[in-house]
Amino acid sequence: MKNSQTRYGVVTKLFHWTIFLIFLNQFVVAITMLNTPAGYTQGALYNWHKSIGLIALGVALLRYTWRKTTPLPDWAPNLSPREKKTIHWVEKILYFCMFLMPISGYIFVMTGGYGVNFFGQWQLPNFLGENETIALLAQWTHRITAWLIVFTLFTHWGLGIRHQIVHRDRYLQRMLPFTRQR
């Protein structure tokens, strides 16, 4: 269940891939809802996006707590000092984005007067009130954070793929589900 000295445990992998699937869902739904004509389907997509965004914030909080209370495996042996520094910054940026993205989205929809109807079941109270300036700032923060996530994920994936293909060191097996590190 926990991380060992050489590989990530089940819980860490579960959090990693859950966040990945949530990010993927959110990007696909966002692109779809922004390119769907107004109507029932678009409203349902917005509602889904906002609800999953709040779930993402909860999962990010659990993941961060697990990360801070569970030791990580040792660095992969083939990583250069520069790659270790890059990985360190990628992790910091992604954790920052895991919190900033749903928080900025929540602030945007609440101060923009859109509200959140959690999975169509519960209308969440708006403790923030409507404020056009804050809504605009939150909206831009949300958009910029989305691009930061994309850039950072491509850096993250590029490093993993490079090690898998160039170094052939089975680096990806440390985090891929249903795999074992040799």
N, C-alpha and C positions, 0 to 999 in steps of 0.2 A: 504493500500500500504506500509506504513512504519511499523517499529517494534513497538510493544507495550511493556508495562512493563513485560508481561508474555509470549509473543510469538514473533516469527519472522514474518515480513511482507512479502507481495507478492514479492516485489523487491529483498529482501535478499534471499528468497527461490529460486527465479528464477536464481539469480547469482550462488547460491550454487549448484543447480542441473545442471545448464548449464556447469559449470566447471567440475562437476563430469562426465557428459556425454562426454565432450571433453576429459578428462583424459582417460575414458574408451575407447573411439574411438581411441585415440592415442596409447594406449597399445595394443589393438587388431590389429590395422593396423601395428604397429611396429613388432609385433611377426609374423604376416602374411608376411610382406615384407621381413623380414630377413630369412624366411623359404620358400620363393617362388623362383624357379629357375629364372635366369636372363631372361628378355624378356619384352614384352609390359606390361603385368600385373604388374610386379615388378616395372617398371618405373612409372606407373600410381599410384601405392600405395605410392611410395616415394614422388611423386608430391603432392598427397592428404595429406600425413603426414606433409610435410613442409608447405603447405597452411593452414591447420587447426592449425598447431603450431603458425603461425602468428596471426590467429584469436584468439587463446587461450591467447596470450599476450595482445591483445586488451581487451578481456573480463576480464582478470585478472586486468588490469589497471582500468577499469570501476568498477569492484567489490571492489577493494581496496579503490577507491575514495568514493564509497558508504559506505563502512565499516567505514571510517574515518570521515564521515560527518553525520552519522545516529547513534543515541544511540542504544545500544544493550538492549535486555530484561534483567531483573534481572537474576542472577544465579538461576538455578533450585534449589529448596529447599533441595533436598536430596544429593547434591554434597558435598563431603568432601573437606577440604582444599587441600589435595593431588590431588584429581581429578581436582579441579579448576586450580591448578598449571600445571597439565598435559595438560588440555584443552588449557591453555594459550600458552604452548610451542608447542603443535600440531598446533595451529593457526599460530604462528610465522613461524614454519618450512614450513607449507603448502603454506603460502603466499610467502615466500622466494623461494620455489620450483616453484610456479606458474610463477615467473619471470625468474628464472635461467634456467629452462628447455627450454623454447622457445628461449631465448637469446643464450644459449650455442649451441642449435641446429642450429640456424641461423649462428652463427660464424663458426661452424663446416662446414656447407655446402658451405658457401661463401669462407672461407680460404682454404677449400679442393678442390675448383674448380668445385663443383657440381652445384651451383647456385640454384635459386628458380624461377620456372615458376608458378606463382600464379594461381592456378586452371586451368593451361594450357592456360591462356589468356595473362598474362603479365610476361615477363622475367624481374625480378627485377635487377637493376644495382648492381654490386659488388663494393662497396666503400672500402671494406677491402683488396682486392687483395688476391692472393694465398700465403699461408704460411703453410708449412707442420707441423712445430712445434706447431703453434697456433691451427691448425686443429686437431692435435692429442690431445692437452690439452682440447679443446672444446668437442671433441668426448668423452673423458673419463669423463669430467664434466657432460655431457649429460647422460651417462650411470649410473654414481654414483647417480646422482639426481633422476633417475628413480627408483632405489632401495630405496632411501631415501623416496620417495613418497609412495612406496608400504608399507614400514615399518610404516610410519606415518599414512597412511590410515587404516592399520590394528589396530593400537592403537586407532584411532578415532572411528572406527566401534566397536571395542571391548568394549569401554566405553559405547557407546550408547546401544549396545545389552545387556550388563550387567545390565544397569539400567532398561531396558525394561523387562528383564526376572527375575532378582533377586529382584529388588526393586518394580517392577510393578508400576512405577511412571509416566508412559506415557511420559517419557523424550523425546523419539523420535518424538512424535507428534509436538514438538516445531518447527521441521524443515522439517518434511515430507510434501510433497505437498498434497493439497486437504484434509487436516485434520485440526481440531480445537482443541485447548487446552481447557480442562475443567476448 
